[in-house]
Amino acid sequence: MTGSPELLEFYLVEATEYLDALDQLVAGTGAPPDGNAFIATARALRGASSMAKVAPIEQIASLIEQLAHGVRDGDLRWTVDLHRVLRLTVDDLRFLVRGVRTWGEREAARADARLADLQRCLPNEERRSAAPDAAATAPVFIALQSSAIAAELDAFVANPRHKRALDDALTRARTMRGIAGIGDFPPLADVADAIDRTARALMPDAPLAEGEIELFRSAADVLRQTSARLRDGGDTAPDEPMVARFARAVTALEVPAPIAEGERVVAIDELYYADAGPHVLQRAAAPPSTRMQRFRAEVTSRAEHLRRLVNDARQVHDLAGRERAERGLRGALLDMESVAGSFDVHQVAAFFGETAREIDLLAPSPLEAIEAGALLLLAPGDSIEEIERRLAVLERSRRNTPVMSPVIQPHRVVEERPVPTPAPLGVPSPVVPPAASAPFIGAPAVPPAAEFAPPVLPAPRVAPPVPAAPAAPVAAPLARPAQPPLAGATPPTAPSPQGAIGGRRPPPTPTGRELQDLLQVGIAGFSSLDDEPLSEPARLEEDEVVVPIESLLYRGPAAIARAIEVRDAMRQRGTTDDATLQEIFDLLDLAQAE
């Protein structure tokens, strides 16, 4: 055989597993074996033999595959003679596989005999049928590979010095990841990816950490259960607690370490003094690219990657897939934070860094914020300052919950009723008949007022002076009994005082020309204060100076300097609050106003 020794070693293990599967398929003596599984196993043996360049075994496996097609499609009957030939072929294949490293005439003669027997079993007019689809053949291959990977991982965890077991598991995991139908059996793709990444991160001759052992064991349990369920033909999804254990192991093992102070990316200007020089390096008179162009070149690809990760995160629903999506998205956000910080674009760095530290990163709100931030970075023509301003607005709109405006009830006109004023003790209240009152319609004539009015007594000399009662309210007589209204009479109403709101709407607010005239009259009235002030102006001491109010506000360069000072203080705190951002925006407006 012309294959390399390492490849032949791997082929021995792989071909033996396929022969074990073939032996189980043809072990029964009654009904024919499962056609799809029979074809998939024979094809897998043929492919492995082709990769290892073992041509005789490849030819035998090809004939077995043709026989399997004939049995499944009904072109070939399952007879006792065919069953016997297949059993003998599997036994001879075990002998041939063990002798691939020392292939000689004996192995070649046995292979030729098996080929002749299989040729006789083929129908005279063989009809090649269509190959089964991946949905029919992939489960068998995935089940075999998953079981083998789990066994290799168990062997490696039991003896970490047995590196060959880990290498075999990695080879099988990478092969399984390349299958087109692997996405139909979650979370096998995530398990294979985690095994590959963890194995590549292992230090040579270093003992396994607790997190690495837990990941390999949980991955082996998931693979083993998935393989068993694939062979049974039932639900292929593993138990949720088992998948959750694997997800926790991956998360615990891949927590990103904080960037040390010595590893922080800084601008090259910070490495030199800010004086006139001489310096070791000099800035080019015409640099090939500006700072904005370099920043754009760095963040454009990362922003596109963030959008793709957000789209993938919205489409995963299984637990392991969500863990993988969250892990990839968090790493990309931290990378964007590091790159933006190296260009001193601190608002961009703070936006993506704070988003990366969200507890539930796959919630709709963080995903929408990440996508909006990535779109801002991809917008052409915007300067860095404009991008930072828009990100600050986006962050405030995401952090602040909108406050509902209070509902203002419509104004209700309340009728004011006069309140009677009680008379002092000892002094009877005189009765004043209403002058403007009209007699009741349909009511009999009323005797003169003397019939109802009590005699007016002179005020006692010892009584204190009584304050004058308001003219508008009229006190009712105290001794007059209540009389029921007469039939057909209109009940009397109390006279409304002048200016009351009883039944009348207030005048409408002036608008248009009326409002302008009203404002002009009001403004013109202030000119009279120069001649007749409301109060005497206060006199200032000799040492007191009148300061214009404009001098109390930041203007121009002073506003810019204050904005930079507030920004640096916010950076030192490491947090962003709305009040500080609003102050910076106000200072920029003041600087622009001059």
Secondary structure as the mmCIF struct_conf table of DSSP 4:
data_model
#
loop_
_struct_conf.conf_type_id
_struct_conf.id
_struct_conf.beg_label_comp_id
_struct_conf.beg_label_asym_id
_struct_conf.beg_label_seq_id
_struct_conf.end_label_comp_id
_struct_conf.end_label_asym_id
_struct_conf.end_label_seq_id
BEND BEND1 GLY A 3 GLY A 3
HELX_RH_AL_P HELX_RH_AL_P1 PRO A 5 LEU A 25
TURN_TY1_P TURN_TY1_P1 VAL A 26 VAL A 26
BEND BEND2 THR A 29 ALA A 31
HELX_LH_PP_P HELX_LH_PP_P1 PRO A 32 ASP A 34
HELX_RH_AL_P HELX_RH_AL_P2 GLY A 35 MET A 51
TURN_TY1_P TURN_TY1_P2 ALA A 52 LYS A 53
HELX_RH_AL_P HELX_RH_AL_P3 ALA A 55 ASP A 73
TURN_TY1_P TURN_TY1_P3 GLY A 74 GLY A 74
BEND BEND3 ASP A 75 LEU A 76
HELX_RH_AL_P HELX_RH_AL_P4 VAL A 80 ARG A 98
TURN_TY1_P TURN_TY1_P4 GLY A 99 GLY A 99
BEND BEND4 VAL A 100 VAL A 100
TURN_TY1_P TURN_TY1_P5 ARG A 101 THR A 102
HELX_RH_AL_P HELX_RH_AL_P5 GLU A 105 CYS A 121
BEND BEND5 LEU A 122 LEU A 122
BEND BEND6 ASN A 124 GLU A 125
HELX_LH_PP_P HELX_LH_PP_P2 ARG A 128 ASP A 133
HELX_RH_AL_P HELX_RH_AL_P6 ALA A 134 ALA A 158
TURN_TY1_P TURN_TY1_P6 PRO A 160 ARG A 161
HELX_RH_AL_P HELX_RH_AL_P7 LYS A 163 ARG A 177
TURN_TY1_P TURN_TY1_P7 GLY A 178 GLY A 178
HELX_RH_3T_P HELX_RH_3T_P1 ALA A 180 ASP A 184
BEND BEND7 PHE A 185 PHE A 185
TURN_TY1_P TURN_TY1_P8 PRO A 186 PRO A 187
HELX_RH_AL_P HELX_RH_AL_P8 LEU A 188 ARG A 200
TURN_TY1_P TURN_TY1_P9 ALA A 201 ALA A 201
HELX_LH_PP_P HELX_LH_PP_P3 LEU A 202 MET A 203
TURN_TY1_P TURN_TY1_P10 PRO A 204 ASP A 205
HELX_LH_PP_P HELX_LH_PP_P4 ALA A 206 ALA A 209
HELX_RH_AL_P HELX_RH_AL_P9 GLU A 210 ASP A 232
TURN_TY1_P TURN_TY1_P11 GLY A 233 GLY A 233
BEND BEND8 GLY A 234 GLY A 234
BEND BEND9 ALA A 237 ALA A 237
HELX_LH_PP_P HELX_LH_PP_P5 PRO A 238 ASP A 239
HELX_RH_AL_P HELX_RH_AL_P10 GLU A 240 LEU A 253
TURN_TY1_P TURN_TY1_P12 GLU A 254 GLU A 254
HELX_LH_PP_P HELX_LH_PP_P6 VAL A 255 ALA A 260
HELX_RH_3T_P HELX_RH_3T_P2 GLU A 261 GLU A 263
HELX_RH_3T_P HELX_RH_3T_P3 ILE A 268 LEU A 271
BEND BEND10 TYR A 272 TYR A 272
BEND BEND11 ALA A 274 ALA A 276
BEND BEND12 VAL A 280 LEU A 281
BEND BEND13 ALA A 285 ALA A 286
BEND BEND14 PRO A 288 SER A 289
HELX_RH_AL_P HELX_RH_AL_P11 ARG A 291 GLN A 315
BEND BEND15 ASP A 318 ASP A 318
HELX_RH_AL_P HELX_RH_AL_P12 LEU A 319 SER A 342
TURN_TY1_P TURN_TY1_P13 PHE A 343 ASP A 344
HELX_RH_AL_P HELX_RH_AL_P13 HIS A 346 ALA A 356
TURN_TY1_P TURN_TY1_P14 ARG A 357 ARG A 357
BEND BEND16 ILE A 359 ASP A 360
TURN_TY1_P TURN_TY1_P15 LEU A 361 LEU A 362
BEND BEND17 ALA A 363 ALA A 363
HELX_RH_AL_P HELX_RH_AL_P14 PRO A 364 LEU A 378
TURN_TY1_P TURN_TY1_P16 PRO A 380 GLY A 381
HELX_RH_AL_P HELX_RH_AL_P15 ILE A 384 ARG A 399
BEND BEND18 ASN A 400 ASN A 400
HELX_LH_PP_P HELX_LH_PP_P7 THR A 401 VAL A 413
HELX_LH_PP_P HELX_LH_PP_P8 PRO A 418 PRO A 424
TURN_TY1_P TURN_TY1_P17 LEU A 425 GLY A 426
BEND BEND19 VAL A 427 VAL A 427
HELX_LH_PP_P HELX_LH_PP_P9 PRO A 428 VAL A 431
BEND BEND20 ALA A 435 ALA A 436
HELX_LH_PP_P HELX_LH_PP_P10 SER A 437 PHE A 440
TURN_TY1_P TURN_TY1_P18 ILE A 441 GLY A 442
HELX_LH_PP_P HELX_LH_PP_P11 ALA A 443 PRO A 448
HELX_RH_3T_P HELX_RH_3T_P4 ALA A 449 GLU A 451
TURN_TY1_P TURN_TY1_P19 PHE A 452 PHE A 452
BEND BEND21 ALA A 453 ALA A 453
HELX_LH_PP_P HELX_LH_PP_P12 PRO A 454 PRO A 460
TURN_TY1_P TURN_TY1_P20 ARG A 461 VAL A 462
BEND BEND22 ALA A 463 ALA A 463
HELX_LH_PP_P HELX_LH_PP_P13 PRO A 464 PRO A 470
BEND BEND23 ALA A 471 ALA A 472
HELX_LH_PP_P HELX_LH_PP_P14 ALA A 475 PRO A 477
BEND BEND24 LEU A 478 ALA A 479
HELX_LH_PP_P HELX_LH_PP_P15 ARG A 480 ALA A 482
HELX_LH_PP_P HELX_LH_PP_P16 PRO A 484 LEU A 486
TURN_TY1_P TURN_TY1_P21 ALA A 487 GLY A 488
HELX_LH_PP_P HELX_LH_PP_P17 ALA A 489 PRO A 492
HELX_LH_PP_P HELX_LH_PP_P18 ALA A 494 PRO A 497
TURN_TY1_P TURN_TY1_P22 GLN A 498 GLY A 499
BEND BEND25 GLY A 502 GLY A 503
HELX_LH_PP_P HELX_LH_PP_P19 ARG A 505 PRO A 510
TURN_TY1_P TURN_TY1_P23 GLY A 512 GLY A 512
HELX_RH_AL_P HELX_RH_AL_P16 ARG A 513 ALA A 524
HELX_RH_3T_P HELX_RH_3T_P5 GLY A 525 LEU A 529
TURN_TY1_P TURN_TY1_P24 ASP A 530 ASP A 531
BEND BEND26 GLU A 532 GLU A 532
BEND BEND27 LEU A 534 SER A 535
HELX_LH_PP_P HELX_LH_PP_P20 GLU A 536 GLU A 541
TURN_TY1_P TURN_TY1_P25 GLU A 542 ASP A 543
HELX_RH_3T_P HELX_RH_3T_P6 ILE A 549 LEU A 552
BEND BEND28 LEU A 553 LEU A 553
HELX_RH_AL_P HELX_RH_AL_P17 GLY A 556 ARG A 573
TURN_TY1_P TURN_TY1_P26 GLY A 574 GLY A 574
HELX_RH_AL_P HELX_RH_AL_P18 ASP A 578 ALA A 593
#
